[in-house]
Amino acid sequence: MDETDVILSQLLLMNSRISYRELADKLGLSVNAVHKRIQALVESGVIRAFTAKVSLSALNGIHVVVFGRTEAKSPDEAREKLEKNDSIYWIAVAGGSYLYIGGFLRDISQLETFVSTVKKEAQIPNLTVGIQQGMDVLQRAQPISDTTLYPLDYKIIYALHKNSRRLTSEVAEELGVSAKTVRRRLSRMILEGLIELCIEWYPDVSNDIMTIFHLSLRASADKSKVSSLLVRKYSPNVLFFWSFSNLPNYFICLVWTQSMKQLRDIRESLQRENFIESIDPNILYTGYIYDTWRDKIVQEKGMPRPRKTG
């Protein structure tokens, strides 16, 4: 991938229904060039699906990231034991037999059981737990008013669940409503942060280098200013980052680079920032994305019911 592919992917991660015209304007490309780039990303397996889900914040859920060194015979053995857990949406295998595991919990009462299960199944005795309550992975807007989702809303989300770029007219015909109704419902869900329009993104299939940076901040660091600087100065190399309510002086960043030299330069630049106490980079080998209980909710509430006969 080049820098344009990465920025394009970030825009689709934020809103997988963004139009080709808007993407073209943001990237300074023609609509045809954007279309070709997206097709290339799909054909290479970097983008596996364009997805729609009920937002985590609309469900009052909790996002957690846990990580540590597995004592299993291999990281893949540990990963395979976790795959059936319907709270896990992401697992990444990194250097030093490290596993990074992203989870969506229905509420805080599930945290202890979730952590215990991961420790046991993945054989990670020293597990670090980071909690982000009421936020999604990309820190998108939270619901701003009424969080009610109606039966038709769930049907629309289900219709877009694994292909969020479907035409409004196609969804409307499938659901037996007007295209105007679908557009109005979608606009409301997007505005109020009730729907997550994203992509299943696998940058590890490219020849680029994906690295997790563990950033320990100085006690005097202002986390909001750190977040702003990471976006302003280190984008698009810093793809996204997590800060945690229970780890006040700690950040995790996912960093994209095209060479080891570029990776080294970013590390050295970050180390010179006055808010950094220490940096511990860990190169990712591969990642996996899974459906969770959030997807089951969409299926249960949005899937058309078979018509009764006789």
Phi and psi in degrees as GROMACS dihedral restraints (atoms count N, CA, C in turn):
[ dihedral_restraints ]
;  ai    aj    ak    al  type     phi  dphi    fc
    3     4     5     6     1  -102.5    20    10
    4     5     6     7     1  -178.2    20    10
    6     7     8     9     1   -61.0    20    10
    7     8     9    10     1   -36.5    20    10
    9    10    11    12     1   -64.4    20    10
   10    11    12    13     1   -40.9    20    10
   12    13    14    15     1   -61.0    20    10
   13    14    15    16     1   -39.7    20    10
   15    16    17    18     1   -67.2    20    10
   16    17    18    19     1   -45.7    20    10
   18    19    20    21     1   -63.9    20    10
   19    20    21    22     1   -41.3    20    10
   21    22    23    24     1   -58.4    20    10
   22    23    24    25     1   -44.9    20    10
   24    25    26    27     1   -62.5    20    10
   25    26    27    28     1   -41.0    20    10
   27    28    29    30     1   -63.0    20    10
   28    29    30    31     1   -39.4    20    10
   30    31    32    33     1   -64.6    20    10
   31    32    33    34     1   -38.8    20    10
   33    34    35    36     1   -73.4    20    10
   34    35    36    37     1   -31.1    20    10
   36    37    38    39     1   -63.7    20    10
   37    38    39    40     1   -34.4    20    10
   39    40    41    42     1   -78.9    20    10
   40    41    42    43     1   -34.4    20    10
   42    43    44    45     1  -159.0    20    10
   43    44    45    46     1    98.4    20    10
   45    46    47    48     1   -74.6    20    10
   46    47    48    49     1    -4.7    20    10
   48    49    50    51     1  -100.7    20    10
   49    50    51    52     1     4.1    20    10
   51    52    53    54     1   -56.4    20    10
   52    53    54    55     1   137.8    20    10
   54    55    56    57     1   -72.8    20    10
   55    56    57    58     1   157.5    20    10
   57    58    59    60     1   -60.8    20    10
   58    59    60    61     1   -37.8    20    10
   60    61    62    63     1   -63.3    20    10
   61    62    63    64     1   -44.5    20    10
   63    64    65    66     1   -66.6    20    10
   64    65    66    67     1   -40.1    20    10
   66    67    68    69     1   -61.3    20    10
   67    68    69    70     1   -43.2    20    10
   69    70    71    72     1   -61.1    20    10
   70    71    72    73     1   -42.3    20    10
   72    73    74    75     1   -65.0    20    10
   73    74    75    76     1   -41.3    20    10
   75    76    77    78     1   -69.0    20    10
   76    77    78    79     1   -33.0    20    10
   78    79    80    81     1   -96.2    20    10
   79    80    81    82     1    -9.3    20    10
   81    82    83    84     1    69.8    20    10
   82    83    84    85     1    34.2    20    10
   84    85    86    87     1  -121.8    20    10
   85    86    87    88     1   171.4    20    10
   87    88    89    90     1   -79.8    20    10
   88    89    90    91     1   158.8    20    10
   90    91    92    93     1   -59.6    20    10
   91    92    93    94     1   -41.0    20    10
   93    94    95    96     1   -63.1    20    10
   94    95    96    97     1   -39.0    20    10
   96    97    98    99     1   -65.7    20    10
   97    98    99   100     1   -39.0    20    10
   99   100   101   102     1   -64.4    20    10
  100   101   102   103     1   -45.0    20    10
  102   103   104   105     1   -58.9    20    10
  103   104   105   106     1   -43.7    20    10
  105   106   107   108     1   -64.4    20    10
  106   107   108   109     1   -39.2    20    10
  108   109   110   111     1   -65.6    20    10
  109   110   111   112     1   -42.9    20    10
  111   112   113   114     1   -64.1    20    10
  112   113   114   115     1   -42.6    20    10
  114   115   116   117     1   -60.7    20    10
  115   116   117   118     1   -39.8    20    10
  117   118   119   120     1   -65.9    20    10
  118   119   120   121     1   -39.6    20    10
  120   121   122   123     1   -66.2    20    10
  121   122   123   124     1   -36.2    20    10
  123   124   125   126     1   -69.4    20    10
  124   125   126   127     1   -46.6    20    10
  126   127   128   129     1   -65.4    20    10
  127   128   129   130     1   -31.4    20    10
  129   130   131   132     1   -79.9    20    10
  130   131   132   133     1   -12.1    20    10
  132   133   134   135     1    89.2    20    10
  133   134   135   136     1     3.4    20    10
  135   136   137   138     1   -66.6    20    10
  136   137   138   139     1   -42.7    20    10
  138   139   140   141     1  -106.0    20    10
  139   140   141   142     1   120.7    20    10
  141   142   143   144     1  -100.7    20    10
  142   143   144   145     1   -27.0    20    10
  144   145   146   147     1  -163.3    20    10
  145   146   147   148     1   152.8    20    10
  147   148   149   150     1  -105.6    20    10
  148   149   150   151     1   117.4    20    10
  150   151   152   153     1  -117.7    20    10
  151   152   153   154     1   157.2    20    10
  153   154   155   156     1  -133.6    20    10
  154   155   156   157     1   132.4    20    10
  156   157   158   159     1  -141.8    20    10
  157   158   159   160     1   160.6    20    10
  159   160   161   162     1   -67.6    20    10
  160   161   162   163     1   133.1    20    10
  162   163   164   165     1   -63.6    20    10
  163   164   165   166     1   148.4    20    10
  165   166   167   168     1   -62.2    20    10
  166   167   168   169     1   -39.8    20    10
  168   169   170   171     1   -67.4    20    10
  169   170   171   172     1   -31.9    20    10
  171   172   173   174     1   -65.9    20    10
  172   173   174   175     1   -26.1    20    10
  174   175   176   177     1   -92.7    20    10
  175   176   177   178     1     2.8    20    10
  177   178   179   180     1    57.2    20    10
  178   179   180   181     1    33.1    20    10
  180   181   182   183     1   -85.8    20    10
  181   182   183   184     1   178.5    20    10
  183   184   185   186     1  -126.9    20    10
  184   185   186   187     1   134.6    20    10
  186   187   188   189     1  -100.1    20    10
  187   188   189   190     1   127.9    20    10
  189   190   191   192     1  -127.2    20    10
  190   191   192   193     1   147.3    20    10
  192   193   194   195     1  -125.4    20    10
  193   194   195   196     1   123.7    20    10
  195   196   197   198     1  -122.8    20    10
  196   197   198   199     1   147.9    20    10
  198   199   200   201     1  -157.6    20    10
  199   200   201   202     1   156.7    20    10
  201   202   203   204     1   169.3    20    10
  202   203   204   205     1   175.9    20    10
  204   205   206   207     1   -88.4    20    10
  205   206   207   208     1   124.9    20    10
  207   208   209   210     1   -81.5    20    10
  208   209   210   211     1   146.1    20    10
  210   211   212   213     1  -101.9    20    10
  211   212   213   214     1     9.2    20    10
  213   214   215   216     1   -67.9    20    10
  214   215   216   217     1   164.0    20    10
  216   217   218   219     1   -58.0    20    10
  217   218   219   220     1   -33.9    20    10
  219   220   221   222     1  -150.0    20    10
  220   221   222   223     1   152.0    20    10
  222   223   224   225     1   -58.5    20    10
  223   224   225   226     1   -34.7    20    10
  225   226   227   228     1   -65.5    20    10
  226   227   228   229     1   -35.7    20    10
  228   229   230   231     1   -62.0    20    10
  229   230   231   232     1   -43.5    20    10
  231   232   233   234     1   -65.8    20    10
  232   233   234   235     1   -43.1    20    10
  234   235   236   237     1   -59.7    20    10
  235   236   237   238     1   -43.6    20    10
  237   238   239   240     1   -61.6    20    10
  238   239   240   241     1   -29.6    20    10
  240   241   242   243     1   -74.5    20    10
  241   242   243   244     1   -18.9    20    10
  243   244   245   246     1   -95.0    20    10
  244   245   246   247     1   -14.1    20    10
  246   247   248   249     1   -61.3    20    10
  247   248   249   250     1   -27.3    20    10
  249   250   251   252     1   -86.6    20    10
  250   251   252   253     1    -4.0    20    10
  252   253   254   255     1   -73.9    20    10
  253   254   255   256     1   117.2    20    10
  255   256   257   258     1   -79.7    20    10
  256   257   258   259     1     8.4    20    10
  258   259   260   261     1   -99.1    20    10
  259   260   261   262     1   -10.7    20    10
  261   262   263   264     1   -94.8    20    10
  262   263   264   265     1   122.2    20    10
  264   265   266   267     1  -105.7    20    10
  265   266   267   268     1   -15.6    20    10
  267   268   269   270     1  -154.6    20    10
  268   269   270   271     1   134.8    20    10
  270   271   272   273     1  -134.1    20    10
  271   272   273   274     1   131.5    20    10
  273   274   275   276     1  -124.1    20    10
  274   275   276   277     1   138.3    20    10
  276   277   278   279     1  -102.7    20    10
  277   278   279   280     1   128.7    20    10
  279   280   281   282     1  -129.3    20    10
  280   281   282   283     1   179.2    20    10
  282   283   284   285     1   -62.1    20    10
  283   284   285   286     1   157.6    20    10
  285   286   287   288     1    69.1    20    10
  286   287   288   289     1    25.7    20    10
  288   289   290   291     1    59.0    20    10
  289   290   291   292     1    32.2    20    10
  291   292   293   294     1   -86.3    20    10
  292   293   294   295     1   141.8    20    10
  294   295   296   297     1  -119.7    20    10
  295   296   297   298     1   137.3    20    10
  297   298   299   300     1  -115.0    20    10
  298   299   300   301     1   129.5    20    10
  300   301   302   303     1  -130.0    20    10
  301   302   303   304     1   122.1    20    10
  303   304   305   306     1  -100.3    20    10
  304   305   306   307     1   134.7    20    10
  306   307   308   309     1  -132.8    20    10
  307   308   309   310     1   148.2    20    10
  309   310   311   312     1  -112.1    20    10
  310   311   312   313     1   120.3    20    10
  312   313   314   315     1  -109.4    20    10
  313   314   315   316     1   145.7    20    10
  315   316   317   318     1   -68.2    20    10
  316   317   318   319     1   -34.7    20    10
  318   319   320   321     1  -163.5    20    10
  319   320   321   322     1   172.8    20    10
  321   322   323   324     1   -65.1    20    10
  322   323   324   325     1   -22.4    20    10
  324   325   326   327     1   -65.3    20    10
  325   326   327   328     1   -18.9    20    10
  327   328   329   330     1   -85.5    20    10
  328   329   330   331     1    -8.9    20    10
  330   331   332   333     1   -61.3    20    10
  331   332   333   334     1   -48.0    20    10
  333   334   335   336     1   -60.5    20    10
  334   335   336   337     1   -44.2    20    10
  336   337   338   339     1   -65.6    20    10
  337   338   339   340     1   -41.2    20    10
  339   340   341   342     1   -61.5    20    10
  340   341   342   343     1   -47.8    20    10
  342   343   344   345     1   -63.9    20    10
  343   344   345   346     1   -43.2    20    10
  345   346   347   348     1   -61.8    20    10
  346   347   348   349     1   -40.8    20    10
  348   349   350   351     1   -64.4    20    10
  349   350   351   352     1   -45.4    20    10
  351   352   353   354     1   -62.9    20    10
  352   353   354   355     1   -44.5    20    10
  354   355   356   357     1   -57.0    20    10
  355   356   357   358     1   -43.9    20    10
  357   358   359   360     1   -73.5    20    10
  358   359   360   361     1   -53.2    20    10
  360   361   362   363     1   -67.7    20    10
  361   362   363   364     1   -38.9    20    10
  363   364   365   366     1   -92.5    20    10
  364   365   366   367     1    -4.2    20    10
  366   367   368   369     1    54.9    20    10
  367   368   369   370     1    54.7    20    10
  369   370   371   372     1  -117.7    20    10
  370   371   372   373     1    91.2    20    10
  372   373   374   375     1   -67.5    20    10
  373   374   375   376     1   -34.9    20    10
  375   376   377   378     1  -106.6    20    10
  376   377   378   379     1    84.0    20    10
  378   379   380   381     1  -100.6    20    10
  379   380   381   382     1   128.3    20    10
  381   382   383   384     1   -94.1    20    10
  382   383   384   385     1   133.9    20    10
  384   385   386   387     1  -118.2    20    10
  385   386   387   388     1   124.3    20    10
  387   388   389   390     1  -116.6    20    10
  388   389   390   391     1   133.4    20    10
  390   391   392   393     1  -116.4    20    10
  391   392   393   394     1   128.3    20    10
  393   394   395   396     1  -122.9    20    10
  394   395   396   397     1   101.7    20    10
  396   397   398   399     1   -87.7    20    10
  397   398   399   400     1   135.4    20    10
  399   400   401   402     1    70.3    20    10
  400   401   402   403     1    20.3    20    10
  402   403   404   405     1  -132.6    20    10
  403   404   405   406     1   151.3    20    10
  405   406   407   408     1   -93.0    20    10
  406   407   408   409     1   178.1    20    10
  408   409   410   411     1   -60.1    20    10
  409   410   411   412     1   -38.4    20    10
  411   412   413   414     1   -96.1    20    10
  412   413   414   415     1    11.1    20    10
  414   415   416   417     1    57.6    20    10
  415   416   417   418     1    42.1    20    10
  417   418   419   420     1   -76.2    20    10
  418   419   420   421     1   173.3    20    10
  420   421   422   423     1   -58.2    20    10
  421   422   423   424     1   138.4    20    10
  423   424   425   426     1   -86.3    20    10
  424   425   426   427     1   161.4    20    10
  426   427   428   429     1   -53.2    20    10
  427   428   429   430     1   136.6    20    10
  429   430   431   432     1  -104.2    20    10
  430   431   432   433     1    -9.7    20    10
  432   433   434   435     1  -153.2    20    10
  433   434   435   436     1  -120.3    20    10
  435   436   437   438     1   -66.8    20    10
  436   437   438   439     1   125.3    20    10
  438   439   440   441     1   -97.1    20    10
  439   440   441   442     1    14.5    20    10
  441   442   443   444     1   -72.8    20    10
  442   443   444   445     1   131.4    20    10
  444   445   446   447     1  -112.1    20    10
  445   446   447   448     1   128.6    20    10
  447   448   449   450     1   -95.0    20    10
  448   449   450   451     1   164.5    20    10
  450   451   452   453     1   -52.0    20    10
  451   452   453   454     1   -40.6    20    10
  453   454   455   456     1   -66.6    20    10
  454   455   456   457     1   -33.5    20    10
  456   457   458   459     1   -60.5    20    10
  457   458   459   460     1   -45.3    20    10
  459   460   461   462     1   -64.0    20    10
  460   461   462   463     1   -36.4    20    10
  462   463   464   465     1   -65.8    20    10
  463   464   465   466     1   -38.6    20    10
  465   466   467   468     1   -66.3    20    10
  466   467   468   469     1   -44.5    20    10
  468   469   470   471     1   -62.1    20    10
  469   470   471   472     1   -41.4    20    10
  471   472   473   474     1   -63.6    20    10
  472   473   474   475     1   -40.3    20    10
  474   475   476   477     1   -63.4    20    10
  475   476   477   478     1   -26.4    20    10
  477   478   479   480     1  -102.3    20    10
  478   479   480   481     1     2.1    20    10
  480   481   482   483     1   -53.7    20    10
  481   482   483   484     1   -47.7    20    10
  483   484   485   486     1  -113.1    20    10
  484   485   486   487     1     8.8    20    10
  486   487   488   489     1  -154.3    20    10
  487   488   489   490     1    77.0    20    10
  489   490   491   492     1   -72.8    20    10
  490   491   492   493     1    -6.4    20    10
  492   493   494   495     1   -95.4    20    10
  493   494   495   496     1    11.5    20    10
  495   496   497   498     1   -59.9    20    10
  496   497   498   499     1   148.5    20    10
  498   499   500   501     1   -66.5    20    10
  499   500   501   502     1   143.0    20    10
  501   502   503   504     1   -57.6    20    10
  502   503   504   505     1   -40.4    20    10
  504   505   506   507     1   -63.5    20    10
  505   506   507   508     1   -36.0    20    10
  507   508   509   510     1   -67.7    20    10
  508   509   510   511     1   -44.2    20    10
  510   511   512   513     1   -63.6    20    10
  511   512   513   514     1   -42.2    20    10
  513   514   515   516     1   -61.5    20    10
  514   515   516   517     1   -43.9    20    10
  516   517   518   519     1   -63.7    20    10
  517   518   519   520     1   -40.5    20    10
  519   520   521   522     1   -63.5    20    10
  520   521   522   523     1   -37.5    20    10
  522   523   524   525     1   -92.2    20    10
  523   524   525   526     1    -7.4    20    10
  525   526   527   528     1    73.0    20    10
  526   527   528   529     1    32.4    20    10
  528   529   530   531     1  -128.9    20    10
  529   530   531   532     1   176.0    20    10
  531   532   533   534     1   -81.4    20    10
  532   533   534   535     1   154.0    20    10
  534   535   536   537     1   -61.9    20    10
  535   536   537   538     1   -34.1    20    10
  537   538   539   540     1   -60.6    20    10
  538   539   540   541     1   -41.2    20    10
  540   541   542   543     1   -64.3    20    10
  541   542   543   544     1   -44.0    20    10
  543   544   545   546     1   -62.2    20    10
  544   545   546   547     1   -45.2    20    10
  546   547   548   549     1   -61.7    20    10
  547   548   549   550     1   -42.3    20    10
  549   550   551   552     1   -65.1    20    10
  550   551   552   553     1   -44.3    20    10
  552   553   554   555     1   -64.2    20    10
  553   554   555   556     1   -44.2    20    10
  555   556   557   558     1   -62.9    20    10
  556   557   558   559     1   -44.3    20    10
  558   559   560   561     1   -59.9    20    10
  559   560   561   562     1   -41.9    20    10
  561   562   563   564     1   -64.8    20    10
  562   563   564   565     1   -43.8    20    10
  564   565   566   567     1   -65.1    20    10
  565   566   567   568     1   -38.8    20    10
  567   568   569   570     1   -67.8    20    10
  568   569   570   571     1   -47.4    20    10
  570   571   572   573     1   -58.9    20    10
  571   572   573   574     1   -39.1    20    10
  573   574   575   576     1   -95.3    20    10
  574   575   576   577     1     7.7    20    10
  576   577   578   579     1    68.3    20    10
  577   578   579   580     1    30.4    20    10
  579   580   581   582     1   -93.6    20    10
  580   581   582   583     1   -15.7    20    10
  582   583   584   585     1  -124.9    20    10
  583   584   585   586     1   143.2    20    10
  585   586   587   588     1  -111.5    20    10
  586   587   588   589     1   114.6    20    10
  588   589   590   591     1  -106.2    20    10
  589   590   591   592     1   112.5    20    10
  591   592   593   594     1  -141.8    20    10
  592   593   594   595     1  -171.8    20    10
  594   595   596   597     1  -132.0    20    10
  595   596   597   598     1   153.9    20    10
  597   598   599   600     1   -87.2    20    10
  598   599   600   601     1   111.6    20    10
  600   601   602   603     1  -116.2    20    10
  601   602   603   604     1   126.2    20    10
  603   604   605   606     1  -124.4    20    10
  604   605   606   607     1    74.0    20    10
  606   607   608   609     1   -65.6    20    10
  607   608   609   610     1   -17.0    20    10
  609   610   611   612     1   -69.7    20    10
  610   611   612   613     1   -12.5    20    10
  612   613   614   615     1   -79.1    20    10
  613   614   615   616     1   -11.2    20    10
  615   616   617   618     1   -82.7    20    10
  616   617   618   619     1   179.6    20    10
  618   619   620   621     1   -90.7    20    10
  619   620   621   622     1     9.6    20    10
  621   622   623   624     1   -83.6    20    10
  622   623   624   625     1   172.7    20    10
  624   625   626   627     1  -109.4    20    10
  625   626   627   628     1   122.7    20    10
  627   628   629   630     1  -109.4    20    10
  628   629   630   631     1   127.8    20    10
  630   631   632   633     1  -133.7    20    10
  631   632   633   634     1   137.2    20    10
  633   634   635   636     1   -91.1    20    10
  634   635   636   637     1   123.9    20    10
  636   637   638   639     1  -101.3    20    10
  637   638   639   640     1   122.8    20    10
  639   640   641   642     1   -93.0    20    10
  640   641   642   643     1   115.4    20    10
  642   643   644   645     1  -109.0    20    10
  643   644   645   646     1   117.8    20    10
  645   646   647   648     1   -95.7    20    10
  646   647   648   649     1   123.7    20    10
  648   649   650   651     1   -94.3    20    10
  649   650   651   652     1   154.1    20    10
  651   652   653   654     1   -67.3    20    10
  652   653   654   655     1   152.9    20    10
  654   655   656   657     1   -59.1    20    10
  655   656   657   658     1   -28.4    20    10
  657   658   659   660     1   -86.1    20    10
  658   659   660   661     1    -2.9    20    10
  660   661   662   663     1   -66.8    20    10
  661   662   663   664     1   139.5    20    10
  663   664   665   666     1   -94.1    20    10
  664   665   666   667     1   111.8    20    10
  666   667   668   669     1   -62.2    20    10
  667   668   669   670     1   -34.7    20    10
  669   670   671   672     1   -66.4    20    10
  670   671   672   673     1   -37.6    20    10
  672   673   674   675     1   -71.1    20    10
  673   674   675   676     1   -35.5    20    10
  675   676   677   678     1   -62.6    20    10
  676   677   678   679     1   -45.5    20    10
  678   679   680   681     1   -59.5    20    10
  679   680   681   682     1   -45.6    20    10
  681   682   683   684     1   -61.6    20    10
  682   683   684   685     1   -42.0    20    10
  684   685   686   687     1   -68.0    20    10
  685   686   687   688     1   -39.7    20    10
  687   688   689   690     1   -60.5    20    10
  688   689   690   691     1   -39.4    20    10
  690   691   692   693     1   -72.4    20    10
  691   692   693   694     1   -45.2    20    10
  693   694   695   696     1   -72.7    20    10
  694   695   696   697     1   -43.7    20    10
  696   697   698   699     1   -95.6    20    10
  697   698   699   700     1   -32.2    20    10
  699   700   701   702     1  -111.0    20    10
  700   701   702   703     1     5.4    20    10
  702   703   704   705     1   -78.0    20    10
  703   704   705   706     1   143.9    20    10
  705   706   707   708     1   -91.6    20    10
  706   707   708   709     1     7.8    20    10
  708   709   710   711     1   -65.0    20    10
  709   710   711   712     1   -41.4    20    10
  711   712   713   714     1   -81.9    20    10
  712   713   714   715     1   103.8    20    10
  714   715   716   717     1   -71.8    20    10
  715   716   717   718     1   -50.5    20    10
  717   718   719   720     1  -161.3    20    10
  718   719   720   721     1   167.5    20    10
  720   721   722   723     1  -147.2    20    10
  721   722   723   724     1   160.3    20    10
  723   724   725   726     1  -124.7    20    10
  724   725   726   727     1   136.0    20    10
  726   727   728   729     1  -120.6    20    10
  727   728   729   730     1   157.2    20    10
  729   730   731   732     1  -129.8    20    10
  730   731   732   733     1   142.1    20    10
  732   733   734   735     1   -66.7    20    10
  733   734   735   736     1   -28.3    20    10
  735   736   737   738     1   -97.2    20    10
  736   737   738   739     1    -2.8    20    10
  738   739   740   741     1  -128.1    20    10
  739   740   741   742     1    78.5    20    10
  741   742   743   744     1   -62.6    20    10
  742   743   744   745     1   -26.4    20    10
  744   745   746   747     1  -116.1    20    10
  745   746   747   748     1    41.7    20    10
  747   748   749   750     1  -143.6    20    10
  748   749   750   751     1   134.2    20    10
  750   751   752   753     1  -128.2    20    10
  751   752   753   754     1   149.6    20    10
  753   754   755   756     1  -121.3    20    10
  754   755   756   757     1   129.6    20    10
  756   757   758   759     1  -120.8    20    10
  757   758   759   760     1   139.5    20    10
  759   760   761   762     1   -98.0    20    10
  760   761   762   763     1   118.8    20    10
  762   763   764   765     1  -116.1    20    10
  763   764   765   766     1   131.3    20    10
  765   766   767   768     1  -105.0    20    10
  766   767   768   769     1   131.9    20    10
  768   769   770   771     1  -141.6    20    10
  769   770   771   772     1   159.6    20    10
  771   772   773   774     1   -99.7    20    10
  772   773   774   775     1    -7.1    20    10
  774   775   776   777     1  -155.7    20    10
  775   776   777   778     1   162.8    20    10
  777   778   779   780     1   -67.2    20    10
  778   779   780   781     1   -33.0    20    10
  780   781   782   783     1   -63.0    20    10
  781   782   783   784     1   -44.8    20    10
  783   784   785   786     1   -63.4    20    10
  784   785   786   787     1   -38.5    20    10
  786   787   788   789     1   -62.5    20    10
  787   788   789   790     1   -45.0    20    10
  789   790   791   792     1   -62.9    20    10
  790   791   792   793     1   -41.0    20    10
  792   793   794   795     1   -63.6    20    10
  793   794   795   796     1   -40.8    20    10
  795   796   797   798     1   -67.0    20    10
  796   797   798   799     1   -42.2    20    10
  798   799   800   801     1   -60.1    20    10
  799   800   801   802     1   -45.2    20    10
  801   802   803   804     1   -66.7    20    10
  802   803   804   805     1   -37.0    20    10
  804   805   806   807     1   -65.7    20    10
  805   806   807   808     1   -44.0    20    10
  807   808   809   810     1   -62.5    20    10
  808   809   810   811     1   -39.7    20    10
  810   811   812   813     1   -62.6    20    10
  811   812   813   814     1   -26.4    20    10
  813   814   815   816     1   -80.6    20    10
  814   815   816   817     1   -13.2    20    10
  816   817   818   819     1   -66.3    20    10
  817   818   819   820     1   138.9    20    10
  819   820   821   822     1   -73.1    20    10
  820   821   822   823     1    -7.4    20    10
  822   823   824   825     1   -94.1    20    10
  823   824   825   826     1    -6.0    20    10
  825   826   827   828     1   -93.3    20    10
  826   827   828   829     1   127.2    20    10
  828   829   830   831     1   -87.8    20    10
  829   830   831   832     1   -47.2    20    10
  831   832   833   834     1  -157.9    20    10
  832   833   834   835     1   158.9    20    10
  834   835   836   837     1  -130.9    20    10
  835   836   837   838     1   134.9    20    10
  837   838   839   840     1  -130.5    20    10
  838   839   840   841     1    98.2    20    10
  840   841   842   843     1   -83.9    20    10
  841   842   843   844     1   148.6    20    10
  843   844   845   846     1  -143.7    20    10
  844   845   846   847     1   116.4    20    10
  846   847   848   849     1   -74.5    20    10
  847   848   849   850     1   133.8    20    10
  849   850   851   852     1   -87.8    20    10
  850   851   852   853     1   138.7    20    10
  852   853   854   855     1   -93.9    20    10
  853   854   855   856     1   -46.1    20    10
  855   856   857   858     1  -160.0    20    10
  856   857   858   859     1   158.5    20    10
  858   859   860   861     1  -136.1    20    10
  859   860   861   862     1   159.7    20    10
  861   862   863   864     1  -138.0    20    10
  862   863   864   865     1   140.2    20    10
  864   865   866   867     1  -117.6    20    10
  865   866   867   868     1   139.2    20    10
  867   868   869   870     1  -130.7    20    10
  868   869   870   871     1   152.5    20    10
  870   871   872   873     1   -73.4    20    10
  871   872   873   874     1   151.5    20    10
  873   874   875   876     1  -131.2    20    10
  874   875   876   877     1  -171.2    20    10
  876   877   878   879     1   -59.5    20    10
  877   878   879   880     1   -24.7    20    10
  879   880   881   882     1   -64.4    20    10
  880   881   882   883     1   -39.5    20    10
  882   883   884   885     1   -68.1    20    10
  883   884   885   886     1   -35.9    20    10
  885   886   887   888     1   -64.9    20    10
  886   887   888   889     1   -37.1    20    10
  888   889   890   891     1   -60.5    20    10
  889   890   891   892     1   -43.7    20    10
  891   892   893   894     1   -63.1    20    10
  892   893   894   895     1   -41.6    20    10
  894   895   896   897     1   -66.7    20    10
  895   896   897   898     1   -43.2    20    10
  897   898   899   900     1   -67.3    20    10
  898   899   900   901     1   -38.7    20    10
  900   901   902   903     1   -97.3    20    10
  901   902   903   904     1   -17.4    20    10
  903   904   905   906     1  -111.8    20    10
  904   905   906   907     1   -19.0    20    10
  906   907   908   909     1   -68.0    20    10
  907   908   909   910     1   132.3    20    10
  909   910   911   912     1   -60.0    20    10
  910   911   912   913     1   137.9    20    10
  912   913   914   915     1   -81.8    20    10
  913   914   915   916     1   138.9    20    10
  915   916   917   918     1   -64.0    20    10
  916   917   918   919     1   137.6    20    10
  918   919   920   921     1   -72.5    20    10
  919   920   921   922     1   139.0    20    10
  921   922   923   924     1   -76.1    20    10
  922   923   924   925     1   140.8    20    10
  924   925   926   927     1  -117.5    20    10
  925   926   927   928     1   155.5    20    10
